[in-house]
Amino acid sequence: MKQFLYTIGLTAIIISIIIMGAKGLDPIKEESAEVKPEVKAEDIAKPKEKNWVAAWTASLQAPFEDGVSSEGFQDQTLRFIVKPHTDGKEIRIRLSNIFGSQSLQLDDVHVAISKDGAENVSGTEKQVTFDGDKKVTIPKGKRFFSDPIDMEVSSKDKLAVSIYVKEPTGPASWHPRSVQTSYIATGNHASAANASRFDEGEEAWFWLDGVDVKPKSSVDGALAVVGSSIANGNHSTLNKDHRWPDYLAKRLNEEDSKVHLSVLNAGITANQLLNSPPEKGENVLARLDRDVLSQSGIKAVILHIGLNDIRHHPGYPAEKIIARMQEVIDVAHKKGIQIYGATLTPYKDSDMYTTEGEQTRQKVNEWIRSNDEFDGMIDFDKALRDPDEPERILPENDSGDHLHPNDQGYEKMAEAVDLF
């Protein structure tokens, strides 16, 4: 039996993954537990040559029945702003038509360093090709990587990926509630550095679901966060990258960090463990391999989801949610990926709160804290709750809806991941 880890030293655990050769694709009772012996970073031999590591991702979902995702695009350029979570000397992008109803033709794709809004840093634009061609047609249900792009990227900078589509695209695979503005222009302006033609904006990404890098030698791989709107960063400040995975990535990119990992955000707003309806993304188990386990250089997963199941289905017994978490754990372990459970956060006074649901949350959290199935545990409940009334988020961490943290609360969550 594996030792249960209460407050994980994520550094030591992730390093142990490398040693093992993991491959990629009522008041709450506090527990005490043993911790695995520390493994020193200097004892780990670095690979001689680095392969691709995922630096950014967005989990896509099916288009809505109406609105921009249903209508699609024609003779328009879309400019997506993304922040890679590790440095690299070469990149490639991944484009997806996984939920499309027809083949998707992309006529011109460029990548550049983003300056501000829709404006790029002049002179940084790079043509993106696919098997040497500027155009690419992606069949429905498929996704493609671009050719490698000779481009130095930094986790301190943002990238702008610009895509021109000439013909009607049909309904688009997308990631709504991106907490990042994407920009739209009429005609082909994929290579333009200036922002003058980009007069529309959407808080969503379309088709783009991955950026990989050839990382520096210090980068150990990628850590993926699987969750719902709290992982997605809802109610954090727009365009500021203040989601909790962003804060965690910043910590892991610091020079004195004992381990350097890219952090991938695989959150989807309103997503569920069990019966997630199409407008809320596929349930976690259904999307786990595509969105997480197949990512380049994946080493570990943090699972933080289940609160929406409780809110929307207060009659669900805790055992049902726990059983699905166990299925997710089993799939990850079969892939050789370690997985860490994160406790469900307080939500009293929020929409859809019930005392029955609160009791279920407490039971699920008790299991997350005490089971020996997860490879470790992160206590987000403890990080956010009001000590005087632990069913609620502490007001200074609350965005105002009593469900989602504010920027400070998201930073508190990142700090709760014990790196040392």
Number of C-alpha atoms within 10 A of each C-alpha: 5 10 15 21 23 21 19 22 20 19 23 21 24 24 20 19 17 16 13 10 11 19 18 19 17 9 9 13 9 10 10 12 12 10 16 15 9 13 15 12 15 8 9 12 9 14 10 7 9 17 13 18 25 30 30 24 26 24 26 28 23 22 26 18 11 9 10 14 21 17 16 16 21 15 15 20 26 29 31 26 25 26 21 26 32 30 22 23 14 17 24 21 23 16 20 24 28 19 18 25 17 15 15 23 18 18 19 22 26 21 26 26 26 24 17 13 19 25 19 23 15 13 10 15 21 17 14 22 20 15 11 10 12 15 16 19 14 18 17 16 14 14 16 18 16 20 16 17 17 13 19 15 23 17 17 12 15 19 22 28 25 28 25 27 23 17 14 14 20 18 24 28 29 26 24 23 19 22 22 21 21 25 25 24 20 18 15 20 24 26 21 18 20 16 17 11 16 20 11 12 16 18 16 18 28 25 23 25 23 24 26 26 29 25 26 15 13 16 21 22 26 27 28 27 24 23 25 27 19 24 23 25 28 22 22 22 14 16 15 11 17 22 29 27 28 24 19 24 21 19 18 22 22 11 10 9 15 19 22 24 31 32 29 28 28 27 30 29 21 20 26 24 25 18 14 17 12 13 15 18 23 22 17 28 17 14 16 18 15 13 22 26 23 15 24 21 25 27 27 29 24 23 26 23 27 25 29 20 20 24 20 15 13 21 12 15 17 20 13 13 20 18 11 16 24 14 12 18 22 17 16 20 17 9 15 20 23 25 25 22 25 23 25 21 28 27 26 20 14 16 11 14 18 16 11 14 24 20 17 21 26 22 18 22 21 16 17 24 26 18 17 15 20 25 23 26 27 28 22 23 23 19 23 25 21 17 13 8 12 19 23 21 30 19 15 14 22 22 19 14 15 20 22 24 29 25 24 17 26 30 20 19 24 21 16 20 21 15 18 13
